[in-house]
């Protein structure tokens, strides 16, 4: 995990924090965009895939979609991670599928407020991304299941929908501009700039 160091208010009370979840189906580019947001704003980056127990990973490797019984403990761990960062006065940006409203509701039970960035776009673009990436356990065969599970953000949910075909750096700047976390001075990211692995996830 990377990002800003903890900051505790002199009074010992919790500091205001921001918590952003970059959501969408596998292959939408969540990890890449979330890392860019972290670099632009200084928010602490979190990768939801790293919170999955081995049993979940094994199921997905085998092309078996996760059911809610497998997802709930994972989502609870993510909500707790954000809540812990909040108590330390640390703001976060998390790459997480968050496909259903009920999943997002659970994530909102962590810190006082969570904002969502839904990376959306044509299925054929996502499928192509998934077919060319390496080193990730999510097979292309699970994409249709994820699309069927996806529930778009409701009008009462705090967030925004962005076109996943845009450059990751441009998307990160859009998030900083529209959702409020200030960009670091001198943070100018181009569409060609990428984190070290360059893989859309």
C-alpha positions as CSV (number, residue, x, y, z in Angstrom):
1,X,0.0,0.0,0.0
2,X,1.2,3.5,-0.7
3,X,0.0,7.0,0.1
4,X,0.0,9.7,2.7
5,X,1.3,9.1,6.3
6,X,-1.1,8.9,9.2
7,X,-2.1,12.3,10.7
8,X,-3.8,12.6,14.1
9,X,-5.5,15.8,15.2
10,X,-3.9,17.4,18.2
11,X,-7.1,17.0,20.2
12,X,-7.0,13.2,19.6
13,X,-10.2,13.4,17.6
14,X,-10.5,11.8,14.2
15,X,-9.4,14.0,11.2
16,X,-11.7,14.4,8.2
17,X,-10.8,11.9,5.5
18,X,-11.8,11.0,1.9
19,X,-12.4,7.5,0.7
20,X,-12.9,6.7,-2.9
21,X,-13.7,3.3,-4.4
22,X,-12.9,2.7,-8.1
23,X,-15.4,0.1,-9.2
24,X,-16.4,-1.9,-12.2
25,X,-16.1,-5.3,-13.7
26,X,-12.8,-7.2,-14.1
27,X,-10.7,-5.6,-16.9
28,X,-12.2,-2.2,-16.5
29,X,-8.9,-0.7,-15.4
30,X,-9.7,-0.2,-11.7
31,X,-6.2,-0.9,-10.3
32,X,-4.5,1.3,-12.9
33,X,-6.8,4.3,-12.4
34,X,-6.8,3.9,-8.6
35,X,-3.0,4.0,-8.6
36,X,-3.0,7.1,-10.7
37,X,-5.5,8.8,-8.3
38,X,-3.2,7.9,-5.5
39,X,-0.2,9.4,-7.3
40,X,-2.1,12.5,-8.2
41,X,-3.7,13.2,-4.8
42,X,-1.6,11.3,-2.2
43,X,-4.6,9.1,-1.1
44,X,-3.4,5.8,0.3
45,X,-3.9,3.1,-2.4
46,X,-5.6,-0.3,-1.6
47,X,-6.1,-3.3,-3.9
48,X,-9.2,-5.3,-3.0
49,X,-7.9,-8.4,-4.8
50,X,-5.2,-8.7,-2.1
51,X,-7.9,-9.2,0.6
52,X,-9.4,-12.3,-1.0
53,X,-8.7,-15.5,0.9
54,X,-7.0,-18.3,-1.0
55,X,-10.3,-20.2,-1.3
56,X,-11.8,-17.3,-3.3
57,X,-8.8,-17.0,-5.5
58,X,-8.9,-20.7,-6.3
59,X,-12.5,-20.5,-7.2
60,X,-11.9,-17.6,-9.6
61,X,-8.9,-19.3,-11.2
62,X,-11.1,-22.3,-11.9
63,X,-13.7,-20.0,-13.6
64,X,-16.2,-20.3,-10.8
65,X,-18.0,-17.0,-9.9
66,X,-18.0,-16.0,-6.3
67,X,-21.4,-16.1,-4.5
68,X,-22.4,-13.7,-1.8
69,X,-21.3,-16.1,1.0
70,X,-17.8,-15.8,-0.3
71,X,-17.9,-12.1,-0.9
72,X,-19.3,-10.9,2.4
73,X,-16.2,-11.6,4.6
74,X,-14.1,-10.0,1.8
75,X,-16.2,-6.9,1.7
76,X,-16.3,-6.7,5.5
77,X,-12.4,-6.8,5.5
78,X,-12.3,-3.9,3.0
79,X,-14.8,-1.8,5.0
80,X,-12.7,-2.4,8.1
81,X,-9.5,-1.4,6.3
82,X,-11.0,1.9,5.3
83,X,-12.4,2.4,8.8
84,X,-9.0,1.8,10.3
85,X,-7.3,4.3,7.9
86,X,-10.0,6.8,8.8
87,X,-9.3,6.5,12.5
88,X,-5.7,7.3,11.7
89,X,-6.7,10.4,9.7
90,X,-5.6,8.7,6.4
91,X,-7.6,9.1,3.2
92,X,-7.8,6.2,0.8
93,X,-8.5,5.1,-2.8
94,X,-9.5,1.5,-3.2
95,X,-9.7,-0.6,-6.4
96,X,-12.7,-2.9,-5.9
97,X,-15.4,-4.3,-8.2
98,X,-18.3,-3.3,-5.8
99,X,-20.7,-4.7,-8.4
100,X,-24.0,-4.6,-6.4
101,X,-25.7,-1.9,-4.4
102,X,-25.7,-4.2,-1.4
103,X,-21.9,-4.6,-1.7
104,X,-21.4,-0.8,-1.8
105,X,-23.8,-0.4,1.1
106,X,-21.5,-2.7,3.1
107,X,-18.4,-0.7,2.1
108,X,-20.2,2.4,3.3
109,X,-20.4,0.9,6.8
110,X,-16.6,1.4,7.1
111,X,-15.6,5.1,7.1
112,X,-18.2,7.9,7.5
113,X,-18.5,8.5,3.8
114,X,-17.4,6.6,0.6
115,X,-17.5,8.0,-2.9
116,X,-17.6,5.7,-5.9
117,X,-16.0,6.0,-9.4
118,X,-17.6,3.5,-11.9
119,X,-15.4,2.7,-14.8
120,X,-17.8,1.8,-17.6
121,X,-17.4,1.0,-21.3
122,X,-18.0,-1.4,-24.1
123,X,-17.8,-5.1,-23.3
124,X,-15.6,-5.8,-26.3
125,X,-13.0,-3.4,-25.1
126,X,-13.0,-5.0,-21.6
127,X,-12.8,-8.5,-23.1
128,X,-9.8,-7.5,-25.2
129,X,-8.0,-6.1,-22.2
130,X,-8.6,-9.2,-20.2
131,X,-7.4,-11.5,-23.0
132,X,-4.1,-9.7,-23.3
133,X,-3.1,-9.1,-19.6
134,X,-0.8,-11.5,-17.8
135,X,-0.4,-12.5,-14.2
136,X,-4.0,-12.1,-13.0
137,X,-6.2,-14.9,-11.8
138,X,-9.5,-13.7,-13.2
139,X,-10.2,-15.5,-16.4
140,X,-12.1,-13.9,-19.3
141,X,-14.8,-16.5,-18.9
142,X,-16.0,-14.8,-15.7
143,X,-16.6,-11.4,-17.5
144,X,-20.2,-12.3,-18.5
145,X,-21.0,-13.2,-14.9
146,X,-19.6,-10.0,-13.6
147,X,-21.6,-7.9,-16.2
148,X,-24.8,-9.8,-15.2
149,X,-24.1,-9.0,-11.5
150,X,-23.3,-5.3,-12.0
151,X,-25.8,-2.8,-10.6
152,X,-25.0,0.7,-11.8
153,X,-24.7,3.5,-9.3
154,X,-28.1,4.8,-8.1
155,X,-29.0,8.5,-8.2
156,X,-28.7,8.6,-4.4
157,X,-25.2,7.1,-4.4
158,X,-22.3,9.5,-4.1
159,X,-20.1,9.0,-7.2
160,X,-19.5,9.3,-10.9
161,X,-19.4,7.2,-14.0
162,X,-16.4,7.5,-16.3
163,X,-15.5,6.1,-19.7
164,X,-12.9,3.4,-19.2
165,X,-11.5,4.0,-22.7
166,X,-10.0,7.4,-21.7
167,X,-6.4,7.5,-20.6
168,X,-5.9,6.5,-16.9
169,X,-4.1,9.8,-16.1
170,X,-7.0,11.8,-17.5
171,X,-9.5,9.8,-15.5
172,X,-7.5,10.4,-12.3
173,X,-7.5,14.2,-12.9
174,X,-11.2,14.1,-13.5
175,X,-11.8,12.3,-10.2
176,X,-9.6,14.8,-8.4
177,X,-11.5,17.7,-10.0
178,X,-15.0,16.4,-9.5
179,X,-14.9,14.5,-6.2
180,X,-12.7,16.9,-4.3
181,X,-9.4,15.3,-3.2
182,X,-6.8,18.0,-4.1
183,X,-4.2,17.1,-6.7
184,X,-0.6,17.4,-5.5
185,X,1.2,20.5,-6.7
186,X,2.8,19.8,-10.0
187,X,0.9,16.6,-10.6
188,X,0.5,16.4,-14.4
189,X,-0.2,12.9,-15.6
190,X,-0.5,12.0,-19.3
191,X,-2.4,9.1,-20.9
192,X,0.9,7.4,-21.6
193,X,2.1,7.4,-18.0
194,X,1.3,4.1,-16.2
195,X,2.1,2.3,-13.0
196,X,4.9,-0.2,-13.1
197,X,2.9,-3.2,-14.3
198,X,0.7,-1.2,-16.7
199,X,-2.1,-3.9,-16.5
200,X,-5.8,-2.9,-16.5
201,X,-7.6,-4.8,-13.7
